[in-house]
């Protein structure tokens, strides 16, 4: 009777897998939170915070995980954040066409009325 009770518990060999999954889920959550902060800094024109992310290895050409899928350069051009545009370009941001809309960051800046980002 005691043996059947003990055998009903999960085996120890399963625990490391669940711990690994749990760690991976926490890592994914932290990554998503940091990604949001990265794009929030770009959109708000927070040059200090945006630079921190770039200095710490965040890819300048990462696309935002939302409906728009903008890069930081395109988002900054859309909002007229010239400091962020300059910083992104210093970190070799690509001025490639948007994957869904086909506009480059330059075209986005002009169409959004932010000619200061063009210079």
N, CA, C and O atoms as a MOPAC input file, in Angstrom:
PM7 MOZYME 1SCF
protein

 N      0.81700 1    -1.18200 1     0.00000 1
 C      0.00000 1     0.00000 1     0.00000 1
 C      0.87100 1     1.26100 1     0.00000 1
 O      0.61800 1     2.18300 1    -0.77500 1
 N      1.87100 1     1.30800 1     0.84300 1
 C      2.76800 1     2.44700 1     0.89400 1
 C      3.52800 1     2.58600 1    -0.41900 1
 O      3.78700 1     3.70800 1    -0.85400 1
 N      3.89100 1     1.48700 1    -1.05800 1
 C      4.62800 1     1.53300 1    -2.31800 1
 C      3.80200 1     2.18900 1    -3.41900 1
 O      4.33200 1     2.97400 1    -4.20400 1
 N      2.50600 1     1.87500 1    -3.48500 1
 C      1.66600 1     2.48700 1    -4.51000 1
 C      1.49300 1     3.98600 1    -4.25700 1
 O      1.40200 1     4.78300 1    -5.19000 1
 N      1.45000 1     4.34700 1    -2.98600 1
 C      1.35200 1     5.76100 1    -2.64500 1
 C      2.60500 1     6.51600 1    -3.08900 1
 O      2.50900 1     7.59000 1    -3.68100 1
 N      3.76200 1     5.95900 1    -2.80700 1
 C      5.02300 1     6.58200 1    -3.17600 1
 C      5.19200 1     6.61400 1    -4.68800 1
 O      5.68600 1     7.60500 1    -5.22600 1
 N      4.79800 1     5.56600 1    -5.37700 1
 C      4.96900 1     5.52800 1    -6.82700 1
 C      4.04600 1     6.51300 1    -7.54700 1
 O      4.26300 1     6.80600 1    -8.72300 1
 N      3.03000 1     7.02200 1    -6.86800 1
 C      2.13400 1     7.98500 1    -7.50100 1
 C      2.75400 1     9.38100 1    -7.59900 1
 O      2.26400 1    10.21900 1    -8.35600 1
 N      3.82600 1     9.64000 1    -6.84000 1
 C      4.51000 1    10.92500 1    -6.90800 1
 C      5.34600 1    11.01300 1    -8.19100 1
 O      5.80900 1     9.99300 1    -8.70200 1
 N      5.53200 1    12.20100 1    -8.69500 1
 C      6.39900 1    12.35200 1    -9.86000 1
 C      7.82300 1    11.91400 1    -9.52300 1
 O      8.29200 1    12.10000 1    -8.40100 1
 N      8.48200 1    11.34700 1   -10.48200 1
 C      9.85700 1    10.90400 1   -10.23000 1
 C     10.79100 1    12.09700 1   -10.23900 1
 O     10.48100 1    13.13900 1   -10.81700 1
 N     11.92000 1    11.94100 1    -9.60400 1
 C     12.90100 1    13.02600 1    -9.52700 1
 C     13.45900 1    13.37000 1   -10.89500 1
 O     13.91300 1    14.49200 1   -11.11700 1
 N     13.43200 1    12.42300 1   -11.80600 1
 C     14.00300 1    12.69700 1   -13.13100 1
 C     13.17200 1    13.72600 1   -13.89800 1
 O     13.67300 1    14.34300 1   -14.83900 1
 N     11.92800 1    13.91700 1   -13.51500 1
 C     11.08000 1    14.90400 1   -14.19500 1
 C     11.33700 1    16.32200 1   -13.69200 1
 O     11.13900 1    17.28500 1   -14.43300 1
 N     11.76900 1    16.45600 1   -12.46300 1
 C     11.95800 1    17.78000 1   -11.88000 1
 C     12.95400 1    18.65100 1   -12.63400 1
 O     12.65000 1    19.81500 1   -12.89300 1
 N     14.11500 1    18.14900 1   -12.99300 1
 C     15.04500 1    19.02800 1   -13.70500 1
 C     14.45600 1    19.58900 1   -15.00600 1
 O     14.72900 1    20.73500 1   -15.36600 1
 N     13.65600 1    18.79200 1   -15.70300 1
 C     13.03800 1    19.29700 1   -16.92200 1
 C     12.07300 1    20.43600 1   -16.61000 1
 O     12.04900 1    21.44300 1   -17.31800 1
 N     11.28300 1    20.28200 1   -15.55900 1
 C     10.33700 1    21.34600 1   -15.22000 1
 C     11.08200 1    22.58900 1   -14.74300 1
 O     10.65100 1    23.70900 1   -15.01500 1
 N     12.18700 1    22.40400 1   -14.04100 1
 C     12.99100 1    23.55800 1   -13.62200 1
 C     13.58000 1    24.26400 1   -14.83800 1
 O     13.61400 1    25.49300 1   -14.89800 1
 N     14.04100 1    23.48100 1   -15.79700 1
 C     14.60200 1    24.06400 1   -17.00800 1
 C     13.54200 1    24.84800 1   -17.75500 1
 O     13.79900 1    25.96200 1   -18.21100 1
 N     12.35700 1    24.27900 1   -17.88400 1
 C     11.24800 1    24.99000 1   -18.54900 1
 C     10.88200 1    26.25400 1   -17.79200 1
 O     10.62600 1    27.29600 1   -18.39500 1
 N     10.85800 1    26.16100 1   -16.48600 1
 C     10.51500 1    27.31900 1   -15.66300 1
 C     11.55100 1    28.42900 1   -15.84300 1
 O     11.19700 1    29.60100 1   -15.97600 1
 N     12.82900 1    28.05500 1   -15.84600 1
 C     13.88800 1    29.04300 1   -16.06800 1
 C     13.77100 1    29.66200 1   -17.44900 1
 O     13.96900 1    30.86500 1   -17.61700 1
 N     13.44800 1    28.83500 1   -18.44100 1
 C     13.31100 1    29.33700 1   -19.80800 1
 C     12.13400 1    30.30600 1   -19.90200 1
 O     12.23200 1    31.33400 1   -20.57200 1
 N     11.02600 1    29.98900 1   -19.23900 1
 C      9.86900 1    30.87300 1   -19.25300 1
 C     10.20900 1    32.20800 1   -18.59800 1
 O      9.82800 1    33.26300 1   -19.10400 1
 N     10.92900 1    32.16500 1   -17.46600 1
 C     11.34400 1    33.40500 1   -16.80600 1
 C     12.26100 1    34.21500 1   -17.70900 1
 O     12.15000 1    35.43800 1   -17.79300 1
 N     13.16300 1    33.52100 1   -18.37700 1
 C     14.07900 1    34.19700 1   -19.29400 1
 C     13.31600 1    34.85800 1   -20.43600 1
 O     13.62900 1    35.98400 1   -20.82300 1
 N     12.31300 1    34.16300 1   -20.97700 1
 C     11.49000 1    34.72500 1   -22.05800 1
 C     10.72700 1    35.95900 1   -21.58700 1
 O     10.62500 1    36.94700 1   -22.31400 1
 N     10.19900 1    35.89900 1   -20.38300 1
 C      9.45000 1    37.03400 1   -19.82900 1
 C     10.36800 1    38.23400 1   -19.64400 1
 O     10.00100 1    39.36000 1   -19.98100 1
 N     11.55900 1    37.99300 1   -19.10900 1
 C     12.52500 1    39.08100 1   -18.92000 1
 C     12.91300 1    39.67100 1   -20.27600 1
 O     13.01000 1    40.88900 1   -20.42300 1
 N     13.13300 1    38.80300 1   -21.26500 1
 C     13.50100 1    39.28400 1   -22.59800 1
 C     12.39300 1    40.15900 1   -23.19000 1
 O     12.67500 1    41.22000 1   -23.74800 1
 N     11.14700 1    39.72500 1   -23.07400 1
 C     10.03200 1    40.52600 1   -23.59700 1
 C      9.90800 1    41.86300 1   -22.87200 1
 O      9.62900 1    42.88700 1   -23.49500 1
 N     10.11200 1    41.85200 1   -21.58000 1
 C     10.04200 1    43.10000 1   -20.80300 1
 C     11.15900 1    44.04800 1   -21.23100 1
 O     10.93600 1    45.25000 1   -21.38100 1
 N     12.34900 1    43.51000 1   -21.42700 1
 C     13.47000 1    44.34800 1   -21.86700 1
 C     13.24100 1    44.86400 1   -23.28100 1
 O     13.56900 1    46.00800 1   -23.59600 1
 N     12.67600 1    44.01300 1   -24.12500 1
 C     12.38000 1    44.44300 1   -25.49600 1
 C     11.40000 1    45.61500 1   -25.48500 1
 O     11.57100 1    46.57600 1   -26.23500 1
 N     10.38300 1    45.53700 1   -24.64200 1
 C      9.42600 1    46.65000 1   -24.52400 1
 C     10.12000 1    47.91700 1   -24.05300 1
 O      9.84100 1    49.00600 1   -24.55500 1
 N     11.03100 1    47.77600 1   -23.08300 1
 C     11.76400 1    48.92800 1   -22.58100 1
 C     12.65900 1    49.52600 1   -23.66200 1
 O     12.79100 1    50.74600 1   -23.75500 1
 N     13.27000 1    48.67400 1   -24.47700 1
 C     14.11300 1    49.11400 1   -25.58800 1
 C     13.31500 1    49.99100 1   -26.54200 1
 O     13.74800 1    51.08800 1   -26.89600 1
 N     12.14800 1    49.50700 1   -26.95700 1
 C     11.32300 1    50.27600 1   -27.89200 1
 C     10.66100 1    51.48000 1   -27.22300 1
 O     10.45000 1    52.50400 1   -27.87400 1
 N     10.33600 1    51.37700 1   -25.95500 1
 C      9.79000 1    52.53700 1   -25.22800 1
 C     10.82100 1    53.65800 1   -25.16800 1
 O     10.48500 1    54.83000 1   -25.33200 1
 N     12.07600 1    53.28900 1   -24.93200 1
 C     13.14400 1    54.30100 1   -24.89600 1
 C     13.30000 1    54.96000 1   -26.26000 1
 O     13.46700 1    56.17600 1   -26.35300 1
 N     13.24400 1    54.15600 1   -27.31800 1
 C     13.37100 1    54.71500 1   -28.67300 1
 C     12.21500 1    55.65400 1   -28.98000 1
 O     12.42300 1    56.74400 1   -29.51400 1
 N     11.02100 1    55.24700 1   -28.65300 1
 C      9.83000 1    56.05000 1   -28.96500 1
 C      9.75400 1    57.31600 1   -28.11200 1
 O      9.26500 1    58.34900 1   -28.56900 1
 N     10.23300 1    57.23400 1   -26.88500 1
 C     10.17900 1    58.38800 1   -25.98200 1
 C     11.33700 1    59.35100 1   -26.22300 1
 O     11.34000 1    60.46900 1   -25.70800 1
 N     12.31400 1    58.91500 1   -27.00100 1
 C     13.47400 1    59.75700 1   -27.24300 1
 C     14.46000 1    59.74800 1   -26.07700 1
 O     15.23800 1    60.68700 1   -25.90700 1
 N     14.42400 1    58.68200 1   -25.27400 1
 C     15.30900 1    58.54700 1   -24.11900 1
 C     16.66300 1    58.01300 1   -24.59600 1
 O     16.91100 1    56.80700 1   -24.60800 1
 N     17.51700 1    58.94000 1   -24.98300 1
 C     18.80200 1    58.58400 1   -25.59000 1
 C     19.69700 1    57.78800 1   -24.63300 1
 O     20.36700 1    56.84500 1   -25.05400 1
 N     19.71000 1    58.15800 1   -23.37100 1
 C     20.55500 1    57.48000 1   -22.38300 1
 C     20.15300 1    56.00800 1   -22.23300 1
 O     21.00500 1    55.11900 1   -22.26000 1
 N     18.86900 1    55.76500 1   -22.07700 1
 C     18.38900 1    54.39500 1   -21.90700 1
 C     18.56700 1    53.59300 1   -23.20000 1
 O     18.97300 1    52.43100 1   -23.16600 1
 N     18.26300 1    54.21900 1   -24.33200 1
 C     18.41300 1    53.54000 1   -25.61600 1
 C     19.87700 1    53.15000 1   -25.84000 1
 O     20.16000 1    52.04100 1   -26.29300 1
 N     20.80600 1    54.05300 1   -25.52500 1
 C     22.22700 1    53.75700 1   -25.66700 1
 C     22.63400 1    52.59900 1   -24.75500 1
 O     23.43500 1    51.75300 1   -25.15100 1
 N     22.08800 1    52.55500 1   -23.54000 1
 C     22.40500 1    51.47500 1   -22.62000 1
 C     22.06300 1    50.12600 1   -23.25400 1
 O     22.85700 1    49.18800 1   -23.19400 1
 N     20.89900 1    50.03700 1   -23.85000 1
 C     20.51000 1    48.78200 1   -24.49700 1
 C     21.47100 1    48.42500 1   -25.62500 1
 O     21.88900 1    47.27200 1   -25.73900 1
 N     21.82100 1    49.38600 1   -26.44700 1
 C     22.74000 1    49.12100 1   -27.55800 1
 C     24.12700 1    48.74700 1   -27.04200 1
 O     24.75500 1    47.82600 1   -27.56400 1
 N     24.60100 1    49.44800 1   -26.03000 1
 C     25.91000 1    49.13100 1   -25.43900 1
 C     25.92500 1    47.74100 1   -24.81300 1
 O     26.98300 1    47.12200 1   -24.69800 1
 N     24.76600 1    47.25300 1   -24.41400 1
 C     24.67600 1    45.93800 1   -23.77200 1
 C     24.23000 1    44.83600 1   -24.72600 1
 O     23.75200 1    43.78500 1   -24.30000 1
 N     24.39200 1    45.09000 1   -26.01900 1
 C     24.22700 1    44.02400 1   -26.99600 1
 C     22.87100 1    43.85200 1   -27.63500 1
 O     22.66700 1    42.90400 1   -28.39300 1
 N     21.93700 1    44.74300 1   -27.35200 1
 C     20.63900 1    44.60600 1   -28.01100 1
 C     20.81000 1    44.95500 1   -29.48800 1
 O     21.42400 1    45.97000 1   -29.81400 1
 N     20.27800 1    44.13100 1   -30.37600 1
 C     20.46200 1    44.39400 1   -31.81300 1
 C     19.65700 1    45.60300 1   -32.26700 1
 O     18.44700 1    45.67500 1   -32.05100 1
 N     20.33800 1    46.54200 1   -32.89200 1
 C     19.70500 1    47.79000 1   -33.30500 1
 C     18.60100 1    47.55100 1   -34.33900 1
 O     17.67100 1    48.35000 1   -34.44500 1
 N     18.69700 1    46.47200 1   -35.08900 1
 C     17.70200 1    46.19100 1   -36.13300 1
 C     16.61900 1    45.21000 1   -35.70300 1
 O     15.89700 1    44.67500 1   -36.54600 1
 N     16.49900 1    44.97000 1   -34.41000 1
 C     15.43900 1    44.09700 1   -33.89800 1
 C     14.08100 1    44.72800 1   -34.22900 1
 O     13.93300 1    45.94800 1   -34.17400 1
 N     13.10600 1    43.90500 1   -34.56900 1
 C     11.76500 1    44.42500 1   -34.84100 1
 C     10.89800 1    44.27300 1   -33.60100 1
 O     11.01300 1    43.31100 1   -32.84300 1
 N     10.03500 1    45.24800 1   -33.42500 1
 C      9.15200 1    45.24400 1   -32.25500 1
 C      8.12600 1    44.13300 1   -32.39200 1
 O      7.62100 1    43.85600 1   -33.47900 1
 N      7.83400 1    43.51300 1   -31.27600 1
 C      6.90900 1    42.38900 1   -31.25200 1
 C      5.47500 1    42.90100 1   -31.07300 1
 O      4.84300 1    42.66500 1   -30.04400 1
 N      4.97600 1    43.60700 1   -32.09400 1
 C      3.61600 1    44.12400 1   -32.06300 1
 C      3.04400 1    44.08600 1   -33.47600 1
 O      3.61600 1    43.45000 1   -34.36100 1
 N      1.92900 1    44.75700 1   -33.69100 1
 C      1.28900 1    44.74300 1   -35.00500 1
 C      2.12100 1    45.43400 1   -36.08100 1
 O      2.07500 1    45.03900 1   -37.24600 1
 N      2.87200 1    46.45000 1   -35.70700 1
 C      3.63200 1    47.23600 1   -36.69500 1
 C      4.91400 1    46.57600 1   -37.15100 1
 O      5.27200 1    46.66500 1   -38.32500 1
 N      5.61600 1    45.91200 1   -36.23700 1
 C      6.90600 1    45.26800 1   -36.53300 1
 C      7.97100 1    46.27100 1   -36.96700 1
 O      8.79800 1    45.96300 1   -37.82400 1
 N      7.95700 1    47.46500 1   -36.38400 1
 C      8.95300 1    48.48600 1   -36.69900 1
 C     10.29600 1    48.15500 1   -36.06400 1
 O     10.36000 1    47.49500 1   -35.02700 1
 N     11.36500 1    48.61900 1   -36.69700 1
 C     12.66700 1    48.64600 1   -36.03600 1
 C     12.70500 1    49.93500 1   -35.20900 1
 O     11.84400 1    50.80100 1   -35.36100 1
 N     13.69800 1    50.05500 1   -34.34200 1
 C     13.82700 1    51.27300 1   -33.54400 1
 C     14.04900 1    52.48500 1   -34.44600 1
 O     13.53700 1    53.57100 1   -34.17200 1
 N     14.81700 1    52.29500 1   -35.52900 1
 C     15.07000 1    53.39900 1   -36.46200 1
 C     13.76900 1    53.87800 1   -37.10500 1
 O     13.51700 1    55.08100 1   -37.17100 1
 N     12.96200 1    52.96300 1   -37.56900 1
 C     11.69300 1    53.33800 1   -38.21000 1
 C     10.75100 1    53.98700 1   -37.19400 1
 O     10.10700 1    54.99000 1   -37.50200 1
 N     10.66600 1    53.42300 1   -35.98700 1
 C      9.80000 1    54.00400 1   -34.94800 1
 C     10.25600 1    55.42000 1   -34.60100 1
 O      9.43000 1    56.31800 1   -34.43900 1
 N     11.56200 1    55.61700 1   -34.48900 1
 C     12.08800 1    56.94900 1   -34.17000 1
 C     11.80300 1    57.93500 1   -35.30000 1
 O     11.47100 1    59.09200 1   -35.04200 1
 N     11.92900 1    57.49200 1   -36.53900 1
 C     11.61800 1    58.36200 1   -37.68400 1
 C     10.13600 1    58.70100 1   -37.72300 1
 O      9.76000 1    59.82900 1   -38.04200 1
 N      9.30000 1    57.72900 1   -37.39900 1
 C      7.84400 1    57.94400 1   -37.39700 1
 C      7.44600 1    59.00300 1   -36.36800 1
 O      6.48500 1    59.74600 1   -36.56500 1
 N      8.21100 1    59.06000 1   -35.25100 1
 C      7.87300 1    59.96800 1   -34.15100 1
 C      8.75500 1    61.21700 1   -34.09400 1
 O      8.57700 1    62.06600 1   -33.22000 1
 N      9.70400 1    61.32800 1   -35.02600 1
 C     10.55900 1    62.51400 1   -35.06400 1
 C     11.60600 1    62.57000 1   -33.96800 1
 O     11.97100 1    63.66200 1   -33.53100 1
 N     12.09400 1    61.44300 1   -33.51400 1
 C     13.10800 1    61.37400 1   -32.45100 1
 C     14.50700 1    61.40400 1   -33.07100 1
 O     15.14600 1    60.36300 1   -33.22500 1
 N     14.97400 1    62.59800 1   -33.42300 1
 C     16.23800 1    62.74100 1   -34.16300 1
 C     17.44700 1    62.19900 1   -33.39500 1
 O     18.35200 1    61.63000 1   -34.00500 1
 N     17.47700 1    62.36600 1   -32.06800 1
 C     18.60500 1    61.83300 1   -31.28400 1
 C     18.68100 1    60.31200 1   -31.39600 1
 O     19.76500 1    59.73900 1   -31.50600 1
 N     17.52900 1    59.67800 1   -31.36600 1
 C     17.49100 1    58.21600 1   -31.46300 1
 C     17.86900 1    57.78000 1   -32.87600 1
 O     18.56800 1    56.78200 1   -33.05000 1
 N     17.41400 1    58.51600 1   -33.87500 1
 C     17.77300 1    58.20900 1   -35.26400 1
 C     19.29000 1    58.26000 1   -35.41900 1
 O     19.89300 1    57.34000 1   -35.97200 1
 N     19.90600 1    59.33800 1   -34.92800 1
 C     21.36600 1    59.48000 1   -35.03900 1
 C     22.09700 1    58.35700 1   -34.31200 1
 O     23.06600 1    57.80300 1   -34.83000 1
 N     21.63200 1    58.02500 1   -33.11300 1
 C     22.27100 1    56.97100 1   -32.33100 1
 C     22.12200 1    55.61100 1   -33.00300 1
 O     23.07400 1    54.83200 1   -33.05800 1
 N     20.93800 1    55.33100 1   -33.50700 1
 C     20.71900 1    54.05500 1   -34.20600 1
 C     21.63400 1    53.94800 1   -35.42400 1
 O     22.19800 1    52.88600 1   -35.68900 1
 N     21.77700 1    55.03100 1   -36.15200 1
 C     22.66000 1    55.02400 1   -37.32600 1
 C     24.12700 1    54.86600 1   -36.92500 1
 O     24.89800 1    54.22500 1   -37.64000 1
 N     24.51800 1    55.44900 1   -35.78000 1
 C     25.88000 1    55.25300 1   -35.26900 1
 C     26.14900 1    53.77800 1   -34.98200 1
 O     27.28200 1    53.31100 1   -35.09800 1
 N     25.11000 1    53.05800 1   -34.61000 1
 C     25.23500 1    51.62400 1   -34.32700 1
 C     24.90300 1    50.78700 1   -35.56800 1
 O     24.56300 1    49.60900 1   -35.46500 1
 N     25.00700 1    51.41600 1   -36.73500 1
 C     24.85500 1    50.74100 1   -38.03900 1
 C     23.45600 1    50.17500 1   -38.29400 1
 O     23.31200 1    49.09700 1   -38.87100 1
 N     22.44000 1    50.90200 1   -37.86300 1
 C     21.07200 1    50.48200 1   -38.18300 1
 C     20.88500 1    50.50000 1   -39.69300 1
 O     21.36300 1    51.40000 1   -40.38400 1
 N     20.19000 1    49.50600 1   -40.18500 1
 C     19.94600 1    49.41700 1   -41.62900 1
 C     18.73400 1    50.25400 1   -42.00000 1
 O     17.75200 1    50.31500 1   -41.26000 1
 N     18.81500 1    50.89200 1   -43.14600 1
 C     17.68900 1    51.66200 1   -43.65600 1
 C     16.95700 1    50.83300 1   -44.71300 1
 O     16.57900 1    51.33700 1   -45.77000 1
 N     16.77100 1    49.56800 1   -44.40100 1
 C     16.07800 1    48.66100 1   -45.31800 1
 C     14.58300 1    48.94700 1   -45.31400 1
 O     14.05500 1    49.49700 1   -44.34800 1
 N     13.90400 1    48.57500 1   -46.38900 1
 C     12.44500 1    48.74100 1   -46.40100 1
 C     11.79200 1    47.92700 1   -45.28500 1
 O     12.24900 1    46.84000 1   -44.93300 1
 N     10.72400 1    48.48000 1   -44.74600 1
 C      9.95500 1    47.79400 1   -43.70300 1
 C      9.47200 1    46.45400 1   -44.25500 1
 O      9.02700 1    46.39600 1   -45.40200 1
 N      9.54600 1    45.38700 1   -43.47900 1
 C      9.16900 1    44.06500 1   -43.98800 1
 C      7.71200 1    43.95400 1   -44.44700 1
 O      7.39800 1    43.12200 1   -45.29800 1
 N      6.82600 1    44.77600 1   -43.89600 1
 C      5.41500 1    44.67000 1   -44.27800 1
 C      4.92200 1    45.84800 1   -45.10500 1
 O      4.06600 1    45.67500 1   -45.97200 1
 N      5.45300 1    47.05500 1   -44.84900 1
 C      4.93900 1    48.24900 1   -45.50800 1
 C      5.79300 1    48.70300 1   -46.67900 1
 O      5.32400 1    49.45700 1   -47.53200 1
 N      7.04600 1    48.25100 1   -46.73000 1
 C      7.90600 1    48.56700 1   -47.84700 1
 C      8.59000 1    49.91600 1   -47.79600 1
 O      9.38400 1    50.21800 1   -48.68700 1
 N      8.32100 1    50.74500 1   -46.79700 1
 C      8.96100 1    52.05100 1   -46.69800 1
 C     10.29100 1    51.93800 1   -45.93400 1
 O     10.41800 1    51.14700 1   -44.99900 1
 N     11.27000 1    52.74100 1   -46.35100 1
 C     12.49800 1    52.84800 1   -45.57400 1
 C     12.26600 1    53.83900 1   -44.44000 1
 O     11.25300 1    54.53700 1   -44.42100 1
 N     13.20000 1    53.90300 1   -43.49900 1
 C     13.09300 1    54.86000 1   -42.39500 1
 C     13.05000 1    56.29100 1   -42.92700 1
 O     12.32400 1    57.13300 1   -42.40100 1
 N     13.82600 1    56.55700 1   -43.96400 1
 C     13.84400 1    57.87700 1   -44.59100 1
 C     12.45400 1    58.24100 1   -45.12700 1
 O     11.97400 1    59.35400 1   -44.91100 1
 N     11.82000 1    57.31100 1   -45.81500 1
 C     10.48100 1    57.54600 1   -46.35500 1
 C      9.46200 1    57.73000 1   -45.23800 1
 O      8.54900 1    58.54700 1   -45.35600 1
 N      9.61400 1    56.97100 1   -44.15200 1
 C      8.70200 1    57.09400 1   -43.00900 1
 C      8.84100 1    58.48800 1   -42.38800 1
 O      7.83900 1    59.11700 1   -42.04800 1
 N     10.07200 1    58.96700 1   -42.24200 1
 C     10.30200 1    60.29500 1   -41.66100 1
 C      9.64900 1    61.37800 1   -42.50800 1
 O      8.98100 1    62.26500 1   -41.97700 1
 N      9.83900 1    61.31000 1   -43.82100 1
 C      9.26300 1    62.31800 1   -44.71800 1
 C      7.74600 1    62.24800 1   -44.70000 1
 O      7.08100 1    63.27700 1   -44.58800 1
 N      7.18700 1    61.04000 1   -44.81000 1
 C      5.72700 1    60.90300 1   -44.85100 1
 C      5.07900 1    61.27100 1   -43.51400 1
 O      3.89700 1    61.61600 1   -43.47900 1
 N      5.83100 1    61.20400 1   -42.42200 1
 C      5.31600 1    61.57100 1   -41.09800 1
 C      5.55800 1    63.04900 1   -40.79100 1
 O      5.15200 1    63.54100 1   -39.73800 1
 N      6.21800 1    63.75200 1   -41.70700 1
 C      6.44700 1    65.19200 1   -41.51800 1
 C      7.62700 1    65.51100 1   -40.61800 1
 O      7.69700 1    66.60500 1   -40.05900 1
 N      8.54700 1    64.58600 1   -40.47000 1
 C      9.71100 1    64.79800 1   -39.60100 1
 C     10.97800 1    64.92200 1   -40.43500 1
 O     11.85000 1    64.05400 1   -40.41900 1
 N     11.04800 1    66.01400 1   -41.15300 1
 C     12.19000 1    66.24800 1   -42.05500 1
 C     13.51000 1    66.39000 1   -41.29100 1
 O     14.57900 1    66.17800 1   -41.86400 1
 N     13.44700 1    66.74100 1   -40.02100 1
 C     14.68200 1    66.85600 1   -39.22100 1
 C     15.39400 1    65.50200 1   -39.09000 1
 O     16.61100 1    65.45000 1   -38.91600 1
 N     14.63800 1    64.42400 1   -39.17500 1
 C     15.23700 1    63.08600 1   -39.10500 1
 C     15.97900 1    62.72500 1   -40.38500 1
 O     16.81700 1    61.82400 1   -40.39400 1
 N     15.66900 1    63.42900 1   -41.45200 1
 C     16.25900 1    63.12900 1   -42.76300 1
 C     17.70000 1    63.62200 1   -42.82100 1
 O     18.54300 1    62.99900 1   -43.46600 1
 N     17.98400 1    64.72300 1   -42.15900 1
 C     19.31400 1    65.32400 1   -42.24000 1
 C     20.28500 1    64.52900 1   -41.51200 1
 O     21.46300 1    64.88200 1   -41.46800 1

